[in-house]
């Protein structure tokens, strides 16, 4: 049984709200995946803070109308699952990780900050470290000159004390 007009409007409103906060949208074809596997994928997406739903393509096209993701509308063909995240890499990571284990999930396209991504672009985005890891690497990079200077100064003071 299909959705009535009010239900369709509610779906478009909900998806539009997610798209308004999103940095990344990933489209993937889910044909032939077992229900248990999709349930695991939904759970992984929920943990990562990703809005993950199977939507009617016409409703999804209406939701992205007038947004930076509008160019993605032409790729919305066939049975698709939509992964939408405010985190730049979360949606791509969730779909990419699952696609490595289950070859029936096929990444079709994506968009990051309004820029279209092909399959290789989505996979490249998925391999970018998370924000926390990047911040930790930056902190380590900023600390290395200071700690190096401290080691040199302590070595110099030890040499003078020994002499």
Buried (B, 14 or more C-beta within 10 A) or exposed (E): EEEEEEEBEEBBEBBBEBBEEBBBBBBBBBEEBEEEBBEBBBEBBEEBEBBBBEBBBEBBBBBBEEBBBBBBBEBBEEEBBBBBBBBBBBBBBBBBBBBEEBEEBBBBBBBBEBEBBEBEBBBEBBEEEBEEEEEEEEEEEEEEEEEEEEEEEEEEEEEEEEE
